[in-house]
Amino acid sequence: MTYRFIILPILLLSLAACAPVIMNGEVTSDQGFDLGKAEISASKRPEFKAYTVKAYLPDETEFKGEIKYYEKSVVLYSNDGVSMKCEFTLNDQEKKFEGGGTGSCTTSDGQKLKVKF
């Protein structure tokens, strides 16, 4: 019976640590036209000391990639071969993405994305 009181809090804390950090932003074309809202999420992968990063653009293109804890940039790839490079500025290096920050991304076809988290 006491195991339930110990295991449940540990399980809940573990799930909270893996919750994705959501970054909302705006996408513009290479000519500066507003293309709509986008979302990027970073999910912590402690076993690899990395985050899995996913981005969803307004045209429903999905990009995926992985960034190590101490890196500040990542290249994400879509299923159709488009790439997107993102540079992040973190508010707190110790807290990583969970501490908030900003990001700037550019796709290989010229779209630009600014995010805040």
N, C-alpha and C positions, 0 to 999 in steps of 0.2 A: 504494500500500500504506500509506503513512504517513497518507493521508487517513482511512483507517478508524480509526486510533488517535486522530485528532482529532475526527472527526464523532461517533463512538459516545459518548464522554463528554459532549459537548455535548448530544446527543439525550437521554441519560439524565438529565442535570441539568434539561433543559427539562421532561421528563415529571414529575420529582419536584416541580418548582415548581408544576405544575398539579394535583397530587394534592389531593383534597378534604380539608378539615378536618372531622372527624366530631364532632358534639355529641350526647351522649346525655342524655336527660332523662325526666321523669315528667309525665304529664298528669292534671289534676284537673278535675272538672266545676265549674260555677259554684256548686254547693252544697258543694264541697270533697271530693267522693268521688273516690277514686283510679280513673283510667280506664286506666292501663297505661303502658307505655314508649313513647317516641317518639325519633326520630332526625332531626337537622338536619345538612345538609352545606353547606359553603361552598367553592365551587371558584373559584380565582383566575382572573380574566380580565385579564391585564396590559395588553392592547391597549386596554381601555376603563377602566383603573384602577378596576376593580370586581370584585365577587364575585357569582356566581350562587348563590342560596340556595334549597335545597329542603328541605322538611320533610315527614316521614311520621308521621302520628298513628296511634294504636292501631286506630282504626276504618278504616284504610287510606286515609284522605283524604290527598292529596298537595297541598302548597302550593308555589308557586314565586314568585321575585322576584329583584331585583337590588339590591345595596347598593354605593354608591361607597366608595372606600378610607377617606375621612375621616368618613363618616357613622356614627352609632351606633345608628340604628334603621332598620327596613325594614318595609314592608307587603307581605305575601305573599298570593297569591290561589289558590284551588282552582278546578278546572274547573266546579264547580257554583255559583260566585259567593260562596262564603264567604271572608272576608278574615281575616288574622291579622297583628297588629302585634307586632313583636319589638324589644326594647331590649337592647343588648349592652353589657357592661362588659369592655373588653379589658385584659389584664394588662400588655401592652407595646404602646404606640401605633405604634412603628416596625415591629414584627413583625406587626401586625394580628391576624387570626384565628389565624395560625400560632403566636402567642405565648400562646394560651390565654385563658380568661376565663369569663364566665357570661352567661346570657341569660334573659330573661323574656318570654313571649309570651302574648297573649290573642286568641282568635278572636272573630269578630263574633257567634257564638252562645254565648259565655260560657266556653268551655273555657280553662284556663290551663296553660301549659307552662313548666317551669323546666329549663334545660339547663346543662351544664358541659362545657367543652372545653379 
